Amino acid sequence: MDMNQTVSFFKELTEPDIKEIKSLANNIFYAKDDLIFSQGDEANSFYIIDKGRLSVYYNKNGTDKELCTLTDNDYFGEMAIYNQDKRSASVKAIEDSNLFEIDKNVFFNFVDKHPLLAEKIHGNLALRNEELALRENLVDMTGLSGKRLHISIKGDPSLRESAFMRERYESVVDKLMDKLEPNLEELLLNRCVYRLFLNFNSGEIRTASIFDPFIEEIHTPDKLIDKAYLDRHFPIISFDEKARMIKSIYQFISSDSHFNQLPVHCRNIIDKSHDIWQPVAREEISRVMNKLGKLRSIQSFYLRNFSISMIVDAIRMQFNCDGTHIVSSEDYQHFLNDNLE
């Protein structure tokens, strides 16, 4: 079931079918604000609303977000029992409600006798799996434009506690940063590189080329400040041409026969993402790269490694406290304002 809509279970059933399913169910009353089940609970039952109104919501990063409201004859709870999974959302009554609760095995036996109903439920299940997969992703697979993003992932607490006692080591990257930064920007904007990773401590710089997209090459900073080295390893190609090549690769994958073997919800997610994909804007890449030196020089809280891609609007930064921040280009400026003042 698409969680932005409500669907009537009984539309697919005859009157005798409806009487049968009700006879197999327990009729349970829930008062307003009662919880039917919580996100993460084990799933053993399927539910149909007899009378009432429910809220379906989930918790992400400590905040409850409503998916939809359900009312008379709507059904819910089938996703977790079909997937043999835990509940992916919470459901509570927002007014006094009567529900039919059906044991999962009883429900499976009933559906097996009604092929049209089974077909409808499996179609709705694919939509639900698509919605859940998108919700579970920390970052959309290709980066959706116009969407703000700031995710903070905490690491080892012991490292965080000692972070401010560890002095910043001046690496080869720091010593060459003035020459290195414009060349890294050049790789992303005017040459074949679509993604790069920079490790300040080790000096390791990893690049991925549009001409060999499954391989990461490793380079040292002293090499990447040499124009002749750039010319040998990184062919010139315009930013717009790279974007067109990325689109072509996505289209090729989607047209391959193996793509049709994916579960329906996976195909839907990939197709929709590819259809609306746009590269991160050139000016955003330039703005991000021009601030690397400042993030590296924050007192007691300095940048350790960093990655950026023209494909996904998700800049990854890891600091000396072992925490990782993933931000969109829009939220990057907010992050700078908060930490560089």
C-alpha positions, 0 to 999 in steps of 0.5 A: 500500500502506498503510505500516502494513500488509503486503500479499502481491503473490502473492495476486492471481496464479496459479501460472503468473503467479508463475513468469512474474514470477520469470523476469523478475526478478533474484534479489538477496541482501541481508545484515542491515543492507544498504540496498536504497535510500535516501529521495531515490534515483531509482526504476527498480525494483519489488521483491518479497520472496522470503524475509526481513524489511525495515524501511521508514523515512523521515527527518524533521527529522533523525530516522529514523521507521519506517513498517512492516516487510515480509516474505515475498511483500510488495512495495514500490517501486511508488509512486515508479515510478508517480508518476515520483518519487524514493524517499519512504522508505528500505528496509533488511534487518533480517535476511538477505533474498532479493528479486526486483528487476524493472525498472520497464518490465518490471513495467509490461508485466506489470501491463498483462496482469493487470487485477485486479492493476493494480486492486489496485496502483492502490488501494494506490497511492492509500493510499500517496499519502495517507500520503505527502502527510500526512507531507510537510505541515509542518502538517496542513491543519486542525490535528489536536487532541492533537498536539504541534508545534514546527517551526523554519525557518531563514532567511538566515544573514547576517541571523541573524549580525547579528541581535543587533546590530540594536536593536528599533525601537519601532513603533506596535504597541508603543506601542498594545499594551496597548489593542490586545491585548485587542481582537485577542483580542476579534476571535478570540473574539467576532467574525467573525475566524478568523485574524489576522496581526500585523506589529510592524515595519510596523504591518500587521494582517491579518484573515480573516472567516468571512463572507468567508473568501477575503479578507484585510483590512488594518488599522492598529493605531490603528483597531483600538483604536477600539470603533466601528471594530470594530463597523463592520468586525467583526460579533459572532458567538459562538466556537461559531457560528463553529466551526459555520460553518467545519464547514458550509463544509467540508461544502459543499465536500465535497458539491460535484461538483468535489470528486469530481474530486480524486485519491482520496488528496486527497479522503480527506485532506480528508474525514478532516480535516474529520470530526475537525476541532475549533477551537483552544480559547478558553482557548488563544487567550487564553493565546497572546495574553496573552504577545505583549508578553513575546515582543516584549520579549525582549532581542536576540531579539524578535518581528517578526510573528505569526499565529494562527487558530482553525482550525489549531493552529499559531501562527507566530512570526518573530523578528529573526534571520529564523527562523520558529517554528511551534508548537502551543498546547501547545508554545507554553507550552514555547517561552515557558518556554525563552525567557522564563526 
